[in-house]
């Protein structure tokens, strides 16, 4: 379950390349990210980490690693971009919204 969450997490980050570019700054290689994706879940799971690492290798922050900084990025991404590109995130958002409306 944890491994699956980490994969979703990385995929959700890829839904907002503008945020990644803003966070990592100069030398962020946006061309290393998948282009014209229909859903973030369609990105090959074994390539998620590689894609993030390739895009960030030349940045002053260094290569992407799933650590505390990952959560800093997650706080900044546009959730509506994630919901638009992730059926799983959309489902989670819908369920949470329904729960909130019931309370």
GIVEN-V417073 format. One record per residue. PHI is phi as a letter, one per 40 degrees, with the letter a starting at -180 (* if undefined). Layout:
phi = {PHI:PHI}
This chain:
phi = {*:c:c:c:c:c:c:c:d:c:c:c:c:c:c:b:c:c:c:c:c:c:c:c:g:d:g:c:c:c:c:c:c:d:b:f:c:c:a:c:c:c:c:d:d:c:b:d:c:c:c:c:c:c:c:b:d:c:c:c:c:g:c:c:b:c:a:d:c:d:c:c:c:d:c:c:c:c:c:c:c:c:d:c:b:b:d:c:c:c:c:c:d:c:c:c:c:c:c:c:c:c:c}
